[in-house]
Amino acid sequence: MNPENLEPALIAVAVLCWLGYRQTTWRAVSARMWTLPAILGAVGLLSLSSAITVRPTGLDLLVVASELVVSVGVGALIGVMTSFRAIDLARASAPGAAARRRARAVAAGATLEARAGWAALALWIALVVARLVTGMLAGAAGAHLAASVGVILLLLAANRAARVLVVSARAGRVEREHAASADRGAGLRAPAQVA
């Protein structure tokens, strides 16, 4: 590996490790979940705009389109695999970074936390490895745009956005079911009305 490629590779590994860690920890379900896909997408578009020096080939478009479909599908599947739990208010008031994060989420109106888990992390790692292999093969076949860093970031952004869409939809259902069961329980506990 060239020394000039070492720094971006180390940064990429660090980002992938950080994203993997985040998938296995409980995070509040809130609008802040859109931050990462937005940042990855913006950086990917900027990187891609500087990488486009020639017209994309048909192979470029085929590789990028097929990878986009797979990336979105895996993101949706990870969203389906995500578990939910109610935010524990007692843990939100405890000391520590996680508690401060929970307290901010509760103050913003979040009621649930989500975690994808280890199986979803393994699926996500498989997606990243497949993307790296596809990028190398595409680059060797002459599809240099498909092998660019900008495309990789856009595919990761699409993956995370699909996950957030599914998690948001499922969280809404979980909150409605929880509210409905709480209402039924309150009706059972309410004193009988005398006519």
GIKAKA-V543767 format. One line per field, one symbol per residue. ss: DSSP state (h for helix, s for strand, l for the rest). phi: phi as a letter, one per 20 degrees, with the letter a starting at -180 (. if undefined). psi: psi as a letter, one per 20 degrees, with the letter a starting at -180 (. if undefined). A space follows every 10 residues. Layout:
ss = ???
phi = ???
psi = ???
//
This chain:
ss = llhhhhhhhh hhhhhhhhhh hhhlllssll hhhhhhhhhh hhhhhhhhhh hllllllhhh hhhhhhhhhh hhhhhhhhhh hlssssllhh hhllllhhhh hhhhhhhlll lssssllhhh hhhhhhhhhh hhhhhhhhhh llllllllhh hhhhhhhhhh hhhhhhhhhh hhhhhhhhhh hhhhhhhhhl lllll
phi = .fgfefffff ffffffffff fffddfcfeb ffffffgffg fffffffffe efdcffeffg ffffffffff ffffffffff ffdcbffeff ffeffoffff fffffffeof ccdcbfnfff ffffffffff ffffffffff eoefffeffg fgffffffff ffffgfffff ffffffffff ffffffffef ffeee
psi = pqhhigghgh ggggghgghg ghhjqpqqor iihigghggg gghggghhhh hohrpqrhhg hgggghhggg ggghggghhh ipqqqqpohh hhirqrghhh gggggghijq iqqqphrhgh ggggghgggh gggggggggh ijmhghjqhg gghhhhghgh gggggggggh hggggggggg hhgghhhhiq qqpp.
//
